[in-house]
């Protein structure tokens, strides 16, 4: 899934890391993330992420 990394970072603004998948998805939803980003975040493994880069890396694995 090709997700724009800039849009992803905008959606993740305000997340306090480390953060769980649920916290990340919730924050993206509050920021009005698009369908593609919400879908990508929804498919993340349930674990804690240390940084936005860690989230982007995991999302990039599906590409």
Biopython code that builds the backbone (N, CA, C, O; Angstrom):
import numpy as np
from Bio.PDB.StructureBuilder import StructureBuilder

atoms = [
    (1, "UNK", "N", (0.850, -1.182, 0.000)),
    (1, "UNK", "CA", (0.000, 0.000, 0.000)),
    (1, "UNK", "C", (0.889, 1.236, 0.000)),
    (1, "UNK", "O", (1.703, 1.413, 0.906)),
    (2, "UNK", "N", (0.745, 2.074, -0.984)),
    (2, "UNK", "CA", (1.565, 3.276, -1.097)),
    (2, "UNK", "C", (0.908, 4.404, -0.314)),
    (2, "UNK", "O", (-0.111, 4.956, -0.729)),
    (3, "UNK", "N", (1.503, 4.735, 0.816)),
    (3, "UNK", "CA", (0.987, 5.818, 1.654)),
    (3, "UNK", "C", (2.004, 6.944, 1.620)),
    (3, "UNK", "O", (3.199, 6.709, 1.793)),
    (4, "UNK", "N", (1.540, 8.159, 1.399)),
    (4, "UNK", "CA", (2.416, 9.325, 1.377)),
    (4, "UNK", "C", (3.004, 9.531, 2.771)),
    (4, "UNK", "O", (2.257, 9.762, 3.722)),
    (5, "UNK", "N", (4.333, 9.452, 2.911)),
    (5, "UNK", "CA", (4.949, 9.565, 4.238)),
    (5, "UNK", "C", (4.705, 10.923, 4.896)),
    (5, "UNK", "O", (4.637, 11.013, 6.121)),
    (6, "UNK", "N", (4.574, 11.973, 4.096)),
    (6, "UNK", "CA", (4.304, 13.299, 4.662)),
    (6, "UNK", "C", (2.905, 13.338, 5.257)),
    (6, "UNK", "O", (2.705, 13.846, 6.360)),
    (7, "UNK", "N", (1.935, 12.796, 4.521)),
    (7, "UNK", "CA", (0.567, 12.733, 5.044)),
    (7, "UNK", "C", (0.515, 11.859, 6.307)),
    (7, "UNK", "O", (-0.206, 12.162, 7.258)),
    (8, "UNK", "N", (1.290, 10.777, 6.293)),
    (8, "UNK", "CA", (1.342, 9.888, 7.455)),
    (8, "UNK", "C", (1.852, 10.659, 8.677)),
    (8, "UNK", "O", (1.282, 10.553, 9.762)),
    (9, "UNK", "N", (2.921, 11.430, 8.499)),
    (9, "UNK", "CA", (3.484, 12.177, 9.627)),
    (9, "UNK", "C", (2.509, 13.237, 10.144)),
    (9, "UNK", "O", (2.433, 13.477, 11.349)),
    (10, "UNK", "N", (1.768, 13.866, 9.239)),
    (10, "UNK", "CA", (0.745, 14.835, 9.663)),
    (10, "UNK", "C", (-0.303, 14.137, 10.520)),
    (10, "UNK", "O", (-0.737, 14.665, 11.544)),
    (11, "UNK", "N", (-0.704, 12.947, 10.088)),
    (11, "UNK", "CA", (-1.725, 12.196, 10.811)),
    (11, "UNK", "C", (-1.236, 11.772, 12.191)),
    (11, "UNK", "O", (-2.031, 11.628, 13.119)),
    (12, "UNK", "N", (0.077, 11.573, 12.324)),
    (12, "UNK", "CA", (0.636, 11.099, 13.590)),
    (12, "UNK", "C", (1.079, 12.232, 14.509)),
    (12, "UNK", "O", (1.626, 11.986, 15.583)),
    (13, "UNK", "N", (0.845, 13.464, 14.091)),
    (13, "UNK", "CA", (1.229, 14.603, 14.917)),
    (13, "UNK", "C", (0.560, 14.542, 16.286)),
    (13, "UNK", "O", (-0.642, 14.294, 16.387)),
    (14, "UNK", "N", (1.341, 14.768, 17.331)),
    (14, "UNK", "CA", (0.793, 14.789, 18.677)),
    (14, "UNK", "C", (0.803, 13.448, 19.392)),
    (14, "UNK", "O", (0.404, 13.365, 20.554)),
    (15, "UNK", "N", (1.253, 12.397, 18.716)),
    (15, "UNK", "CA", (1.338, 11.087, 19.372)),
    (15, "UNK", "C", (2.517, 11.112, 20.336)),
    (15, "UNK", "O", (3.610, 11.549, 19.976)),
    (16, "UNK", "N", (2.294, 10.644, 21.556)),
    (16, "UNK", "CA", (3.369, 10.542, 22.535)),
    (16, "UNK", "C", (3.958, 9.148, 22.468)),
    (16, "UNK", "O", (3.297, 8.164, 22.800)),
    (17, "UNK", "N", (5.215, 9.073, 22.032)),
    (17, "UNK", "CA", (5.886, 7.774, 21.887)),
    (17, "UNK", "C", (6.651, 7.430, 23.145)),
    (17, "UNK", "O", (7.120, 8.330, 23.841)),
    (18, "UNK", "N", (6.792, 6.144, 23.459)),
    (18, "UNK", "CA", (6.236, 5.012, 22.715)),
    (18, "UNK", "C", (4.716, 4.983, 22.796)),
    (18, "UNK", "O", (4.124, 5.387, 23.797)),
    (19, "UNK", "N", (4.095, 4.497, 21.722)),
    (19, "UNK", "CA", (2.638, 4.474, 21.636)),
    (19, "UNK", "C", (2.171, 3.128, 21.100)),
    (19, "UNK", "O", (2.853, 2.489, 20.299)),
    (20, "UNK", "N", (1.008, 2.718, 21.554)),
    (20, "UNK", "CA", (0.422, 1.464, 21.074)),
    (20, "UNK", "C", (-0.243, 1.710, 19.723)),
    (20, "UNK", "O", (-0.506, 2.851, 19.342)),
    (21, "UNK", "N", (-0.506, 0.636, 19.018)),
    (21, "UNK", "CA", (-1.230, 0.730, 17.744)),
    (21, "UNK", "C", (-2.535, 1.482, 17.953)),
    (21, "UNK", "O", (-2.893, 2.340, 17.146)),
    (22, "UNK", "N", (-3.246, 1.167, 19.026)),
    (22, "UNK", "CA", (-4.548, 1.789, 19.286)),
    (22, "UNK", "C", (-4.408, 3.300, 19.477)),
    (22, "UNK", "O", (-5.226, 4.068, 18.973)),
    (23, "UNK", "N", (-3.371, 3.726, 20.206)),
    (23, "UNK", "CA", (-3.157, 5.161, 20.416)),
    (23, "UNK", "C", (-2.834, 5.861, 19.094)),
    (23, "UNK", "O", (-3.295, 6.974, 18.843)),
    (24, "UNK", "N", (-2.046, 5.202, 18.263)),
    (24, "UNK", "CA", (-1.661, 5.765, 16.967)),
    (24, "UNK", "C", (-2.881, 5.898, 16.062)),
    (24, "UNK", "O", (-3.085, 6.946, 15.448)),
    (25, "UNK", "N", (-3.686, 4.854, 15.974)),
    (25, "UNK", "CA", (-4.892, 4.884, 15.135)),
    (25, "UNK", "C", (-5.859, 5.960, 15.639)),
    (25, "UNK", "O", (-6.446, 6.693, 14.843)),
    (26, "UNK", "N", (-6.020, 6.050, 16.956)),
    (26, "UNK", "CA", (-6.923, 7.036, 17.545)),
    (26, "UNK", "C", (-6.467, 8.457, 17.208)),
    (26, "UNK", "O", (-7.283, 9.300, 16.835)),
    (27, "UNK", "N", (-5.172, 8.721, 17.338)),
    (27, "UNK", "CA", (-4.644, 10.061, 17.050)),
    (27, "UNK", "C", (-4.804, 10.400, 15.577)),
    (27, "UNK", "O", (-5.165, 11.527, 15.237)),
    (28, "UNK", "N", (-4.538, 9.441, 14.699)),
    (28, "UNK", "CA", (-4.689, 9.683, 13.261)),
    (28, "UNK", "C", (-6.145, 10.006, 12.934)),
    (28, "UNK", "O", (-6.425, 10.885, 12.119)),
    (29, "UNK", "N", (-7.057, 9.299, 13.565)),
    (29, "UNK", "CA", (-8.480, 9.544, 13.353)),
    (29, "UNK", "C", (-8.853, 10.962, 13.783)),
    (29, "UNK", "O", (-9.599, 11.652, 13.088)),
    (30, "UNK", "N", (-8.331, 11.391, 14.930)),
    (30, "UNK", "CA", (-8.601, 12.745, 15.428)),
    (30, "UNK", "C", (-8.055, 13.807, 14.478)),
    (30, "UNK", "O", (-8.605, 14.905, 14.390)),
    (31, "UNK", "N", (-6.974, 13.481, 13.766)),
    (31, "UNK", "CA", (-6.384, 14.420, 12.817)),
    (31, "UNK", "C", (-7.034, 14.340, 11.438)),
    (31, "UNK", "O", (-6.594, 15.009, 10.503)),
    (32, "UNK", "N", (-8.071, 13.531, 11.311)),
    (32, "UNK", "CA", (-8.781, 13.441, 10.046)),
    (32, "UNK", "C", (-7.996, 12.752, 8.947)),
    (32, "UNK", "O", (-8.099, 13.123, 7.778)),
    (33, "UNK", "N", (-7.210, 11.746, 9.320)),
    (33, "UNK", "CA", (-6.411, 11.007, 8.334)),
    (33, "UNK", "C", (-7.317, 10.387, 7.278)),
    (33, "UNK", "O", (-8.448, 9.991, 7.560)),
    (34, "UNK", "N", (-6.798, 10.314, 6.064)),
    (34, "UNK", "CA", (-7.555, 9.750, 4.957)),
    (34, "UNK", "C", (-7.728, 8.243, 5.077)),
    (34, "UNK", "O", (-7.137, 7.590, 5.937)),
    (35, "UNK", "N", (-8.555, 7.719, 4.189)),
    (35, "UNK", "CA", (-8.892, 6.292, 4.198)),
    (35, "UNK", "C", (-7.650, 5.408, 4.040)),
    (35, "UNK", "O", (-7.523, 4.393, 4.725)),
    (36, "UNK", "N", (-6.736, 5.787, 3.141)),
    (36, "UNK", "CA", (-5.530, 4.987, 2.908)),
    (36, "UNK", "C", (-4.673, 4.896, 4.162)),
    (36, "UNK", "O", (-4.186, 3.823, 4.518)),
    (37, "UNK", "N", (-4.494, 6.029, 4.825)),
    (37, "UNK", "CA", (-3.673, 6.050, 6.036)),
    (37, "UNK", "C", (-4.349, 5.255, 7.142)),
    (37, "UNK", "O", (-3.692, 4.478, 7.835)),
    (38, "UNK", "N", (-5.645, 5.437, 7.315)),
    (38, "UNK", "CA", (-6.353, 4.695, 8.364)),
    (38, "UNK", "C", (-6.290, 3.194, 8.095)),
    (38, "UNK", "O", (-6.153, 2.397, 9.023)),
    (39, "UNK", "N", (-6.387, 2.816, 6.840)),
    (39, "UNK", "CA", (-6.302, 1.404, 6.476)),
    (39, "UNK", "C", (-4.910, 0.860, 6.782)),
    (39, "UNK", "O", (-4.769, -0.231, 7.334)),
    (40, "UNK", "N", (-3.883, 1.629, 6.419)),
    (40, "UNK", "CA", (-2.499, 1.203, 6.662)),
    (40, "UNK", "C", (-2.240, 1.066, 8.157)),
    (40, "UNK", "O", (-1.636, 0.088, 8.599)),
    (41, "UNK", "N", (-2.693, 2.037, 8.931)),
    (41, "UNK", "CA", (-2.477, 1.982, 10.384)),
    (41, "UNK", "C", (-3.280, 0.846, 11.001)),
    (41, "UNK", "O", (-2.825, 0.196, 11.943)),
    (42, "UNK", "N", (-4.464, 0.609, 10.472)),
    (42, "UNK", "CA", (-5.298, -0.474, 10.988)),
    (42, "UNK", "C", (-4.687, -1.838, 10.777)),
    (42, "UNK", "O", (-4.999, -2.780, 11.505)),
    (43, "UNK", "N", (-3.814, -1.956, 9.783)),
    (43, "UNK", "CA", (-3.192, -3.247, 9.501)),
    (43, "UNK", "C", (-1.858, -3.431, 10.232)),
    (43, "UNK", "O", (-1.204, -4.462, 10.074)),
    (44, "UNK", "N", (-1.460, -2.453, 11.018)),
    (44, "UNK", "CA", (-0.220, -2.577, 11.792)),
    (44, "UNK", "C", (-0.335, -3.696, 12.811)),
    (44, "UNK", "O", (-1.418, -3.950, 13.338)),
    (45, "UNK", "N", (0.779, -4.369, 13.094)),
    (45, "UNK", "CA", (0.768, -5.351, 14.193)),
    (45, "UNK", "C", (0.495, -4.633, 15.519)),
    (45, "UNK", "O", (0.916, -3.492, 15.709)),
    (46, "UNK", "N", (-0.202, -5.298, 16.421)),
    (46, "UNK", "CA", (-0.488, -4.706, 17.733)),
    (46, "UNK", "C", (0.753, -4.800, 18.604)),
    (46, "UNK", "O", (1.054, -5.847, 19.177)),
    (47, "UNK", "N", (1.466, -3.687, 18.691)),
    (47, "UNK", "CA", (2.646, -3.593, 19.544)),
    (47, "UNK", "C", (2.887, -2.124, 19.821)),
    (47, "UNK", "O", (2.155, -1.265, 19.330)),
    (48, "UNK", "N", (3.910, -1.834, 20.605)),
    (48, "UNK", "CA", (4.243, -0.442, 20.886)),
    (48, "UNK", "C", (5.287, 0.029, 19.885)),
    (48, "UNK", "O", (6.197, -0.716, 19.521)),
    (49, "UNK", "N", (5.144, 1.269, 19.446)),
    (49, "UNK", "CA", (6.053, 1.865, 18.479)),
    (49, "UNK", "C", (6.818, 2.995, 19.159)),
    (49, "UNK", "O", (6.240, 3.816, 19.872)),
    (50, "UNK", "N", (8.134, 3.023, 18.924)),
    (50, "UNK", "CA", (9.002, 3.983, 19.605)),
    (50, "UNK", "C", (9.031, 5.363, 18.965)),
    (50, "UNK", "O", (9.389, 6.346, 19.614)),
    (51, "UNK", "N", (8.654, 5.437, 17.690)),
    (51, "UNK", "CA", (8.778, 6.716, 16.982)),
    (51, "UNK", "C", (7.921, 6.703, 15.709)),
    (51, "UNK", "O", (7.472, 5.645, 15.267)),
    (52, "UNK", "N", (7.700, 7.889, 15.126)),
    (52, "UNK", "CA", (6.990, 7.924, 13.848)),
    (52, "UNK", "C", (7.734, 7.133, 12.774)),
    (52, "UNK", "O", (7.110, 6.525, 11.904)),
    (53, "UNK", "N", (9.066, 7.139, 12.835)),
    (53, "UNK", "CA", (9.856, 6.378, 11.844)),
    (53, "UNK", "C", (9.558, 4.897, 11.945)),
    (53, "UNK", "O", (9.506, 4.204, 10.929)),
    (54, "UNK", "N", (9.360, 4.399, 13.166)),
    (54, "UNK", "CA", (9.042, 2.980, 13.352)),
    (54, "UNK", "C", (7.685, 2.648, 12.736)),
    (54, "UNK", "O", (7.510, 1.572, 12.164)),
    (55, "UNK", "N", (6.737, 3.555, 12.850)),
    (55, "UNK", "CA", (5.414, 3.354, 12.239)),
    (55, "UNK", "C", (5.558, 3.352, 10.715)),
    (55, "UNK", "O", (5.021, 2.472, 10.042)),
    (56, "UNK", "N", (6.280, 4.336, 10.172)),
    (56, "UNK", "CA", (6.474, 4.394, 8.719)),
    (56, "UNK", "C", (7.167, 3.148, 8.201)),
    (56, "UNK", "O", (6.813, 2.634, 7.140)),
    (57, "UNK", "N", (8.147, 2.660, 8.936)),
    (57, "UNK", "CA", (8.884, 1.456, 8.517)),
    (57, "UNK", "C", (7.943, 0.260, 8.445)),
    (57, "UNK", "O", (7.992, -0.523, 7.497)),
    (58, "UNK", "N", (7.090, 0.127, 9.451)),
    (58, "UNK", "CA", (6.154, -1.006, 9.489)),
    (58, "UNK", "C", (5.127, -0.887, 8.363)),
    (58, "UNK", "O", (4.798, -1.887, 7.725)),
    (59, "UNK", "N", (4.624, 0.303, 8.115)),
    (59, "UNK", "CA", (3.666, 0.520, 7.036)),
    (59, "UNK", "C", (4.340, 0.230, 5.694)),
    (59, "UNK", "O", (3.716, -0.336, 4.796)),
    (60, "UNK", "N", (5.604, 0.615, 5.555)),
    (60, "UNK", "CA", (6.338, 0.399, 4.317)),
    (60, "UNK", "C", (6.583, -1.056, 3.988)),
    (60, "UNK", "O", (6.831, -1.385, 2.828)),
    (61, "UNK", "N", (6.522, -1.937, 4.971)),
    (61, "UNK", "CA", (6.736, -3.372, 4.737)),
    (61, "UNK", "C", (5.681, -3.962, 3.826)),
    (61, "UNK", "O", (5.942, -4.939, 3.125)),
    (62, "UNK", "N", (4.476, -3.374, 3.828)),
    (62, "UNK", "CA", (3.384, -3.894, 3.013)),
    (62, "UNK", "C", (3.497, -3.484, 1.544)),
    (62, "UNK", "O", (2.814, -4.037, 0.682)),
    (63, "UNK", "N", (4.356, -2.519, 1.274)),
    (63, "UNK", "CA", (4.466, -2.007, -0.094)),
    (63, "UNK", "C", (5.089, -3.010, -1.032)),
    (63, "UNK", "O", (5.250, -2.728, -2.219)),
]
sb = StructureBuilder()
sb.init_structure("model")
sb.init_model(0)
sb.init_chain("A")
sb.init_seg("    ")
for serial, (resi, resn, name, xyz) in enumerate(atoms, 1):
    if name == "N":
        sb.init_residue(resn, " ", resi, " ")
    sb.init_atom(name, np.array(xyz, "f"), 0.0, 1.0, " ", f" {name:<3s}", serial, name[0])
structure = sb.get_structure()
